[in-house]
Amino acid sequence: MEYFSQFEVPLEISQEPVGLARNELAQAAETGRDVGALRERLTELDDGDHDELLKIYQEILALPAPRDWPHFEGSALEDIQSELPPANSTNPISGDELADRVHGAWVGRVAGNMLGKPWEMGWERRRMKAYLQDHDAYPLTDYAPIEDEARAAEQGFLLFAYGVSRGRVDGGVRDDDVDYTVLGLHLLQTYGPGYTSIDVAREWLFRFPVYQLYTAERAVYQNLIRKVALEQVAEFENPYREWIGALIRADIYGYLNPGNPRAAALLAYPDAALSHRANGIYGAMWAAALIAIGFTDTSPTQSIRDSLQHIPPTSRLAAEITTVLADFEAGLTWDTTMDKLDARWRDTSWVHVLPNAGALTAAILWGEGDYTATVALAVQSGLDTDSIAATAGSWAGARLGARALPTHLTTPLRDHYTSAVFGYGASLISSYAEHTLRLIETATEKG
């Protein structure tokens, strides 16, 4: 999830009054509130009328929730837990198999992120397909076919496409999606599984430059600097609280709980709750659980079914995942399912958690357990391509192990990833896997 070229900030993630009002209006509409009159007023306003925009923003926040809303929307951990069915027993793995799968999860995440990185803004599904067909590269099986990276912007790629195209990958390029995994490992090494949202806030401020964070995370970072109370930082001027940010931070909690999805989901909660609410939190819990399940030998379909046990069953997130699963089991094609998904979410941000969770679910189901097919379908969704391809790569890498991953995608990484997390920089991917394995072993010894 990278949103900035070096020269401009897209309007939809601006913290200016127009961005706050428009995105909060979308958030209100998605949660069943009656926004008709306010939408009309907002449409008629000039973007420079800040006072009126802020007034409308406050009015949106005051809109009452619908009385007959069928979806669970709670954010407190105890409320979420009360909605969950009992957790199933787990089958832990150990030894060389565990080490290979942990390594596979890390390498799989970096490779998936790199595969999706050039496409993440402006490449909707049909445009991407046409480009790939023109370059004899559809369906996608390799890094982006870009003839000349120096001229990539002329073809619609953003400036950060450097070093992530076919034939030019030389180590893992910095991206916030993987930086969060690195920081999550640091959190667990430093504070242990009892870490808190305060610990997450502290480490963000110490270890991230603010312009390496986006949407909900940047809003929260700014709130922390403004000394907004911790209980309010996720909601104050943060219309992105149900976008994908918390989900992309969750993989590490799945790595630390191989085969134990409920523990993974609960471990993801304090991190997610710093910046997100409702489905934004459930998305993180779901992704952590899904990856924990990936360490077992379940089929892709069973992985998705089992992952639903760890999020509120009447949430909008559960509804979206269940809808995609039903399409798969009814025999629909991936293209048809994605057409339906795009129609459902036509008015929703391309970085919202719900359409991206649906696209990730589709990638896992139609990928049928193959690493390349799974991450490529996540990319070809045309949504938050690098983020969900990274999560898909974690799941597939954990399931298959590093030794089984396709070398044409992993060898160019040279076992290196360059991070913007202060104190890490250029590091070996295998060293992250080794540190993760030690944490798992320590937790197992403590019982």
C-alpha positions in Angstrom: 0.0 0.0 0.0 2.0 2.9 -1.3 0.1 6.0 -2.3 2.4 8.8 -3.2 4.4 9.7 -6.2 7.2 12.2 -5.4 5.2 15.1 -6.7 1.5 14.8 -5.7 -0.8 13.5 -3.0 -4.1 12.0 -4.4 -7.1 13.8 -3.2 -8.9 10.8 -1.7 -6.3 10.5 1.1 -5.9 14.2 1.8 -6.4 15.4 5.3 -7.8 18.6 4.0 -11.4 19.3 4.9 -12.6 18.2 1.5 -10.9 14.8 1.9 -12.3 14.4 5.5 -15.8 15.3 4.4 -15.9 13.1 1.3 -14.4 10.1 2.9 -16.4 10.4 6.1 -19.6 10.6 3.9 -18.6 7.4 2.2 -17.9 5.7 5.6 -21.4 6.8 6.8 -23.1 5.5 3.7 -21.3 2.2 4.0 -22.7 1.8 7.5 -26.3 2.4 6.5 -26.7 6.0 7.5 -28.9 8.4 5.5 -26.4 10.7 3.8 -28.6 11.9 0.9 -29.1 15.5 2.0 -25.5 15.9 3.1 -24.2 14.4 -0.1 -26.2 17.0 -2.1 -24.8 19.8 0.0 -21.3 18.5 -0.3 -21.6 18.2 -4.1 -22.6 21.8 -4.4 -19.7 23.1 -2.3 -16.5 24.5 -3.6 -13.4 22.6 -2.3 -12.0 25.8 -0.9 -14.9 26.4 1.4 -13.2 24.9 4.4 -15.5 26.2 7.1 -18.6 24.7 5.5 -16.8 21.5 4.7 -15.8 21.0 8.3 -19.3 21.8 9.4 -20.6 19.1 7.1 -17.9 16.7 8.4 -19.2 17.2 11.9 -22.8 16.7 10.8 -21.8 13.4 9.1 -20.3 12.2 12.4 -23.5 13.0 14.2 -25.8 11.0 11.9 -27.6 8.3 13.8 -27.0 4.6 13.1 -29.9 2.8 11.4 -32.2 0.9 13.8 -32.5 -2.1 11.6 -28.9 -2.5 10.6 -28.2 -6.3 10.4 -24.5 -6.2 10.8 -22.3 -6.4 13.9 -20.1 -3.3 14.1 -18.5 -3.5 17.5 -14.8 -2.6 18.1 -14.2 -3.6 21.7 -12.3 -6.9 22.1 -14.8 -8.4 24.5 -17.7 -7.6 22.2 -15.9 -9.2 19.3 -15.1 -12.3 21.2 -18.7 -12.7 22.4 -19.6 -13.0 18.7 -17.1 -15.7 17.8 -17.8 -19.5 17.9 -15.5 -21.6 20.1 -12.1 -22.1 18.6 -11.2 -25.5 17.0 -8.3 -27.5 18.2 -5.0 -27.0 16.4 -2.4 -29.3 15.0 1.0 -27.6 15.6 4.0 -28.2 13.4 7.6 -28.1 14.4 11.2 -28.8 13.4 12.5 -28.4 9.8 9.0 -28.3 8.4 8.1 -25.3 10.6 11.3 -23.5 9.7 10.7 -23.9 6.0 7.2 -22.7 6.2 8.1 -19.6 8.3 10.8 -18.8 5.8 8.3 -19.4 3.0 5.8 -17.0 4.6 8.4 -14.2 4.7 9.8 -14.8 1.2 6.3 -15.3 -0.1 5.2 -11.9 1.3 8.1 -10.0 -0.1 7.8 -11.6 -3.5 4.0 -11.0 -3.6 4.4 -7.4 -2.6 7.0 -6.9 -5.3 4.8 -8.5 -7.9 2.0 -6.1 -7.1 3.9 -2.9 -6.4 4.0 -1.4 -9.9 0.3 -1.8 -10.5 -1.2 -0.4 -7.3 -2.6 2.9 -8.4 -4.5 3.5 -11.6 -4.4 0.0 -13.0 -7.9 -1.2 -12.8 -8.5 -4.8 -13.8 -9.4 -4.4 -17.5 -6.6 -1.9 -18.2 -4.1 -4.2 -16.5 -5.4 -7.2 -18.5 -5.1 -5.2 -21.8 -1.5 -4.1 -21.0 -0.5 -7.7 -20.1 -2.0 -9.1 -23.2 -0.2 -6.5 -25.3 3.0 -7.7 -23.7 2.3 -11.5 -24.0 2.2 -11.7 -20.2 -1.5 -12.6 -19.4 -2.2 -14.2 -17.1 0.5 -12.7 -15.0 3.2 -15.1 -14.0 6.3 -12.9 -13.4 7.2 -9.4 -12.4 5.8 -6.5 -14.4 6.8 -6.4 -18.1 8.1 -2.8 -18.4 10.4 -2.2 -21.3 12.2 0.8 -19.9 11.8 1.7 -16.2 13.1 5.2 -16.9 10.0 5.8 -19.0 7.6 3.8 -16.9 5.7 6.8 -15.9 4.7 7.4 -19.5 3.0 4.0 -19.5 1.1 4.8 -16.4 3.4 3.3 -13.7 4.3 5.4 -10.7 7.8 6.4 -9.9 8.3 3.7 -7.3 8.2 1.1 -10.1 12.0 1.2 -10.1 13.5 -2.2 -9.3 10.3 -4.2 -9.4 10.0 -5.0 -13.1 10.8 -8.3 -14.9 14.6 -8.7 -15.3 15.4 -5.8 -13.0 14.6 -7.0 -9.5 17.7 -7.0 -7.4 16.6 -7.5 -3.8 13.4 -6.6 -2.1 12.5 -2.9 -2.5 11.2 -0.9 0.5 7.4 -0.9 0.9 5.2 -0.1 3.8 3.4 -3.4 3.5 6.6 -5.3 4.4 7.8 -2.6 6.8 4.8 -3.3 9.0 5.8 -7.0 9.1 9.3 -6.0 10.2 7.9 -3.6 12.8 5.5 -6.3 14.0 8.4 -8.7 14.5 10.3 -5.9 16.4 7.2 -5.3 18.6 6.9 -9.0 19.6 10.6 -9.3 20.2 10.6 -6.2 22.4 7.3 -6.4 24.3 6.2 -10.0 23.8 2.7 -11.3 23.1 1.3 -9.0 25.8 2.1 -5.9 23.8 -0.4 -3.0 23.8 -1.7 -0.4 21.5 0.5 2.1 23.4 3.5 0.1 22.5 2.5 0.2 18.8 2.1 3.9 19.0 5.4 4.4 20.6 7.2 2.3 18.0 5.5 4.1 15.1 6.7 7.4 16.4 10.2 6.2 17.1 10.7 4.1 14.0 8.6 5.5 11.1 9.0 8.7 9.2 5.5 10.1 8.9 5.5 10.2 5.1 6.1 6.5 5.0 2.6 6.0 6.5 -0.7 6.5 4.7 -4.4 6.9 5.2 -5.5 5.7 8.7 -1.9 5.2 9.9 -0.9 8.7 8.9 -4.1 10.2 10.5 -3.3 8.3 13.7 0.3 9.4 13.7 -0.8 13.0 13.4 -3.3 12.5 16.2 -0.5 11.1 18.4 1.7 14.1 17.7 -1.3 16.4 18.5 -1.7 14.5 21.8 -5.2 13.3 21.0 -6.2 10.7 23.7 -5.2 7.2 22.8 -8.9 6.1 23.0 -9.8 8.6 20.3 -6.8 8.5 17.9 -8.5 5.9 15.7 -11.6 7.9 15.2 -10.6 11.6 15.4 -10.4 12.9 11.8 -9.8 9.4 10.5 -12.4 8.4 7.9 -10.0 5.6 6.8 -10.7 3.5 9.9 -12.2 0.7 7.8 -9.7 0.8 5.0 -7.0 -1.9 4.5 -4.2 -0.6 6.7 -4.7 -2.9 9.7 -5.1 -5.9 7.5 -1.7 -5.3 5.9 -0.1 -5.2 9.4 -1.4 -8.5 10.5 0.7 -11.2 8.8 3.3 -11.4 11.5 0.7 -12.4 14.1 -0.2 -15.4 11.9 3.5 -16.3 11.6 3.8 -16.4 15.4 0.9 -18.7 15.7 1.3 -21.4 13.0 -1.8 -23.6 13.1 -3.5 -21.6 15.8 -5.8 -19.1 14.1 -7.7 -17.9 17.1 -4.5 -17.0 18.9 -3.3 -15.2 15.8 -6.5 -13.2 15.5 -6.4 -12.1 19.1 -2.7 -11.2 18.9 -3.5 -8.9 16.0 -6.1 -7.0 17.9 -4.0 -4.4 19.9 -2.2 -3.4 16.7 -5.3 -3.0 14.6 -7.3 -1.2 17.4 -4.8 1.6 17.4 -5.9 2.9 14.0 -9.0 1.1 13.0 -12.6 0.3 14.0 -15.2 -2.4 13.2 -14.4 -4.1 9.9 -11.0 -2.5 9.8 -10.2 -4.5 13.0 -11.9 -7.7 11.8 -9.8 -7.5 8.6 -6.6 -7.7 10.6 -8.0 -10.5 12.8 -9.1 -12.4 9.7 -5.8 -12.0 7.8 -3.8 -13.2 10.9 -6.1 -16.2 11.3 -6.0 -17.0 7.6 -2.2 -17.1 7.6 -2.0 -19.2 10.7 -4.3 -21.6 8.9 -1.9 -21.5 5.9 0.7 -23.3 8.0 -1.5 -26.4 8.0 -2.3 -28.7 5.1 -5.9 -27.6 4.6 -7.1 -26.8 1.1 -7.6 -23.3 -0.1 -11.4 -23.7 0.2 -11.1 -25.1 3.8 -8.7 -22.3 4.7 -11.3 -19.7 3.7 -14.1 -21.5 5.5 -12.0 -21.9 8.7 -10.9 -18.3 8.6 -14.5 -17.2 9.0 -14.6 -18.7 12.4 -12.4 -15.9 13.7 -14.4 -12.8 12.8 -18.0 -11.8 13.8 -20.3 -13.9 11.6 -22.8 -11.0 11.0 -20.1 -8.5 10.1 -19.9 -7.0 6.6 -16.5 -8.5 6.2 -17.9 -12.0 6.8 -20.7 -11.3 4.3 -18.2 -10.3 1.6 -16.0 -13.4 2.1 -19.0 -15.7 2.2 -20.3 -14.1 -1.0 -17.1 -14.8 -2.9 -16.9 -18.3 -1.4 -20.4 -19.0 -2.6 -19.5 -17.8 -6.1 -16.5 -20.2 -6.2 -18.6 -23.1 -5.0 -21.3 -22.3 -7.5 -18.7 -22.7 -10.3 -18.5 -19.1 -11.4 -15.3 -18.0 -13.1 -12.8 -15.6 -11.4 -13.6 -12.9 -14.0 -17.4 -13.2 -13.3 -16.9 -13.1 -9.6 -14.6 -10.0 -9.9 -17.2 -8.3 -12.1 -19.8 -8.9 -9.3 -17.3 -7.6 -6.7 -16.5 -4.5 -8.6 -20.2 -3.8 -9.0 -20.8 -4.2 -5.3 -18.1 -1.8 -4.4 -18.2 0.7 -7.3 -18.6 3.6 -4.9 -16.0 2.4 -2.4 -12.3 3.3 -2.2 -9.9 0.8 -3.9 -8.1 0.6 -0.5 -11.1 -0.2 1.6 -10.8 -3.5 3.5 -14.0 -5.0 2.2 -13.4 -5.2 -1.6 -9.8 -6.1 -1.0 -10.7 -8.9 1.4 -13.1 -10.2 -1.2 -10.4 -10.0 -3.9 -7.9 -11.7 -1.6 -10.4 -14.5 -0.9 -10.9 -14.9 -4.7 -7.2 -15.1 -5.3 -6.8 -17.9 -2.8 -9.8 -19.9 -4.0 -9.2 -19.6 -7.8 -5.4 -19.9 -7.2 -6.0 -23.4 -6.1 -2.9 -23.6 -3.9 -0.4 -22.6 -6.5 1.8 -19.7 -5.3 2.2 -17.9 -8.6 -1.4 -18.2 -9.6 -2.6 -17.0 -6.1 -0.4 -13.9 -5.9 -1.0 -13.1 -9.6 -4.8 -13.1 -9.2 -4.5 -10.8 -6.2 -2.5 -8.4 -8.4 -4.9 -8.8 -11.3 -7.8 -7.7 -9.2 -6.7 -4.1 -9.8 -7.4 -3.1 -6.2 -4.6 -2.6 -3.6 -2.4 -4.9 -5.6 0.8 -5.0 -3.6 -1.0 -5.3 -0.3 -3.2 -8.2 -1.0 -0.6 -9.9 -3.1 1.7 -9.7 -0.1 -0.9 -11.3 2.1 -1.7 -13.9 -0.5 2.0 -14.6 -0.7 2.2 -15.1 3.1 -0.6 -17.6 3.0 0.8 -19.5 0.0 4.4 -19.3 1.3 3.4 -20.6 4.7 1.4 -23.5 3.1 4.1 -24.5 0.6 7.3 -23.7 2.4 10.3 -21.7 1.0 11.8 -24.7 -0.9 8.6 -25.1 -3.0 8.3 -21.4 -4.0 9.0 -20.5 -7.7 12.6 -19.6 -8.1 12.0 -17.1 -11.0 10.2 -14.9 -8.3 12.4 -15.6 -5.3 15.9 -15.8 -6.6 16.0 -12.2 -7.8 15.2 -11.1 -4.2 18.7 -12.3 -3.2 17.4 -12.9 0.3 17.5 -9.1 0.8 14.8 -6.6 1.9 15.5 -2.9 2.5 13.3 -1.5 5.2 12.5 2.1 6.2 11.9 1.0 9.8 14.5 2.8 11.8 17.3 0.4 13.0 16.7 -2.2 10.3 17.6 -1.0 6.8 19.0 -3.6 4.5 18.6 -7.0 6.0 18.3 -10.7 5.1 14.8 -12.1 4.7 16.1 -15.3 6.1 17.2 -13.5 9.3 13.6 -12.3 9.8 12.4 -15.8 9.5 15.0 -17.1 12.0 14.0 -14.4 14.5 10.4 -15.4 14.0 11.1 -19.1 14.5 12.9 -18.3 17.8 9.9 -16.4 19.1 7.7 -19.3 18.2 10.0 -21.8 19.9 10.2 -19.5 23.0 6.4 -19.3 23.2 6.1 -23.1 22.8 8.7 -23.7 25.6 6.7 -21.4 27.9 3.7 -23.4 27.1 
